[in-house]
Amino acid sequence: MKVMLVNPYFPRYRGNDAFPLGIGYIAGALLKSGFDVSVLDCHILKIQEDEMISHILKERPDVIGFTVMTPTFEALKRIVAKLRERSDALIIGGGPHATFRPDELLSSGFDIAVRGEGERTVVELVEKLEKHENLESIRGISFISNKKIVHTQERELEKNLDLIPFPARRLFPYKKYKIMSLVTSRGCPYTCVYCAATKFWKGFVRFRTPQNVLDELEEIKALGFDKIRFEDSTFTINHQHVKGICKEMIERGLDFRWSCETRQDTINKELFELMIRAG
C-alpha cells in the first residue's frame, strides 16, 4: 500500500525554515514499519493547489495524508473535492484541526480524521487498511460508517518518546530548508489563550533522553545543517533536561547555532550561560 503525506502550502508564512515535523514523524513511523511512503512539502516547494493535485495524481497513492491546520482548512476542502473527481485514494487528515474539529473534516470529504499523537495510530490504520479489517478497534480516529460519524476511543500518549522513530528527513528536499527543526519534548503545562499545545497534548509534558536527542542531532549534522531550532513548546521548562542536552552537545563537539521557544520565568543566568556555551 502506497502512502503519500502532504504538507499544504501556507502563503501567510514566507520563510524557508519551517520543516513539517508532523508528517516527518509519521513518515518515519511508516518507514520503520515497512510501508511505501513518500512526502510532499508544498510550502517549501511553493506548490499551490493545482500543481499539488498534479503531483499527487502522478504518484497514484492508495492513501493520502494531509496536515490540517485551521488556516489551511478552507483550501484543503477545495483540494479534497478536486481529488475526489480524479482519484479513489483514501484521504486522511491529521494535526490540530483534525484533532479538535474531526466532524468538519468528515463533512468536507475526508475519509478519516486522526486525532492527537499520530505515529502509532497511522501505522495501525494502514495495517488495517491493507488487510481490509474493521477500523473501530483503532484508537484516536474518526470516520463515517453507515452514514454516521464514529469517534473511536482516545489514543493514550506514548510514554517513552525515545521509542518514536526520528522524522524521515531524507524523504524531503532537505537542502531547501535554511534551518532544521526538532523537538526534545512534547507538551506544555501553561494555558496561553493563543496556543493549542496544552489541549493537544492533554496537559502532559514528556521528555526525550539527552542521548536520544543528540543521536538525532548527529543525523541532522550529517545532512549538512549548522542551524537548528528546538520547537518544544517551552524548551527550558525542565532545567535538568536542558542541561543534559547542552552538556552532550558540548561533549560531542556539535557546533550548531540554535534557537528555542521559552518563557522568561523558566530560565536563569546559570542555564542561559550553559546554553550559550552549547551554541
N, C-alpha and C positions, 0 to 999 in steps of 0.2 A: 504494500500500500504506500503510495507516494503522498507525502505531506509537504505543503508549501506554507510557510509562515510569512506574513506580510505586515510591515510597519508602514502605515499610510503617510502620505506627505502632509506636513503641518506648516502651512505658509506663514503663520504668525511667528514661528521661530526660524531664524535665518542662519543660525550658527552651524558649524561643521563638527561639533563636539558632543553631540547627543547620541551616543551609542545606545541602541534599544536593548537594554538588559533583559526586559521581559521575554521577548522572542528568542534572545540569545540563550537564556536559561532553558526555555522549552526545547529549543533545537538541541542543546547539549544533552538533555534527558532523553530525547527521542533517539539521538545517535547512539548513546550508550546502550539503549535497548534494542539496537539493531535495525531501526527503521530508516527508510529512504526519505531524507528531509532536505529541503532547500529553503533559502530565505530571500526576501526582497525588501530591502530598506528603501522605500520610496523617498524618504526625506533626504537622506544623504545623496541619493542619485538624482534628486529633483525631478522625480517621476510623478506626474499628475494623473488624473483619473483615467483617461482613455488609454494612455501608454501603460499604466498599471494593469489594466484589464488585458491588454495585448500580451504583456509579459506573462500573466497568469495563464491565459489560454494557450500560449505557446508551450508552457511547461506541462500542461494537462495533468494537474494533480488530482488525486482522489479526494483529498481533504485540504481545504484552505482555512488557515487560521489567521485572524486579524487581531492586532492590538486595538482595543476600542477605548478611546479617551472621549470624554464629553465634547471637547472642541472639534473632534474629527467625526463624531457620530452622524451628523447630517450628511456629510459627504459619503460616508460608508453606506448609508441607506441607499443612495443612488447607485453606488458601485455594486452592491449586492443585487439590486434589481436588474442591472445590466448583465451581471454574471449569470443570473437565473435564466436569461434568454439564450445563453450560449454554452452553458456548462452544467453537467449533472453532479459536480463535486459537492460534497458535504461542506457547509460553511459554518465555521466555529468562530465565536468571539470571546476574547478574554481581556483581562485588565480591569481598571477601576469602574468604567461604565457598565461593563458586563456583570461585575460583582454587585453593584448597587442598584442596577436597573435591568435585570435579566429579561423581564417581561417586554421591555421596549425593544430589545434585540430580537426576541422571538416574533414579535408582531411586525417586525421590519424585514423579515426574510431570512434571518439567521436560523440555522437548524439547531444549534446548541450554544448555550452560554456557559462558559467555565467561570465559576465564582471563586475568588480568592487565590491562594497559592496554587499554581497550576502544573508544576512539574509531574508529580505523581498522577494527578487527575488526567492529564492529556495522554500520558503513556498508557494508563488503564483504558482510556477511551479508544485509542487507536487499536489496542489489542482486542477489545470487544468488537469493534467495527470489522476488523479483519476476519473474525470468527463468526460474524453475524449474530452475536449474542445480545441479550437484553441489556439495556443501559441503566436500568433502575438501581442496580447494586453499586453503581459508581457514585461515590460521594462528591459533592461540590459541583454538580452540573444542573442545568435547567434545559428542558426540551419540551416539545409538543408531542403528545401521544393521544390518539383518539380525540383530536380536536380540543384537548385540554392541556394546559401547561403543567408540567411536572417539575417540582423542585426536589431534588434528592437531598439526603441529609448533608449537613455541613461537613466539609473536609477538615480534619484536625491538622493543625500546623505541624510541619516537620520539626521534631525536637532537636535533631542534630543537623545543623546546616552544613557540616563538613561532608555529609553524605550526598549532597546535591552536586551533580557534575558542574564544572565551570561552564560559563557561556561558550557556545561554539563559535568563537570569533573568526576562525579561519573560513567559515562559510560566507562571511560578509566581505565586502570590498574594504577591508580594514585600513588600507593605506589612505583612504579618503578622510578618515577621522583625524582631526588635529590633536585631540585628547582622547584617552581611553578611560572609560568609567568602570568602576567595580563597587561592590558593597561588601562590608565586613560584618554587617548585622542586618536584621530585618525587624522593623517595628519602631514604635516611639511611644513614650508614656504621656506625652503632652497632648493637649486638646486645642491646638490653634484652630480658629474658626475657618481659616482659609485652606486647611490641609486635610486630606482624607486618610493619611497614613495610619493614625491611631485606630480608626474604624476598620480599615482594610486589614490590618494585622491584628485586630481584636484586642488591642491594648497591651499586647505582649512584646517584649524585646528579646531577641535571641542573637547570640554572638557566635561567629566562627572562631576557631582557634587561630592564633597568630601564625602558626606553621602552615595551616591551610591557606590563609590569606597570602602569605609570602610565596607559596607554590604557584598561586595564580599570578602574582606579580612577576615571577620569573617567566611565566608564559607570555605575559604582556610585554616584558622587556625583549623577549626573543622575537616578537613581532615588529620590533623597531621603535617602540614608543619610549619617550623620555618625559612625557607629561601625562599625569593621571588625575582623576577626580574621584574621591571617595563619595559615593552617592547615598551613604547612610542618612537616614532622616536627621539624626543628631549624632555625629561621629564621636564626640567627646563625652558622651553620657556615662561611659564606664572608663575611668582613668586607667585601671589596670589593663584593660583590653587595648587601649590606645598605646600605652607604654610598651606592652608586649610587641605590638606591630612595629612601632618605631625602633625599638632595640633590635628586632630581627632585620629591619631594613638596613640599619647601620652595620650590623654584623655581616650581612650578606653582601654589603657593598653595592646595594641597588640605588643608583643615583637617579632619582626622579624629582622633577618639580611637580608639586601636587597641591590640591586644594580640597576642602571638605565643607560640608554643611554642619553648623554648630550653633550654640547659643552662648551668650556672654556669661550666663550663670552656670555653665558646665565646664569652665576652663580656668586654669590658674597659671601663674608665672612659670612654675616648675614644668608643667605639662607643655606649655607653649614653647619653652626653650628646647625641650626634647623634640618636639615636632619640627622645629627649625633645623635641628641637627640632622633629622631624618629626611630633609629635603625642603 
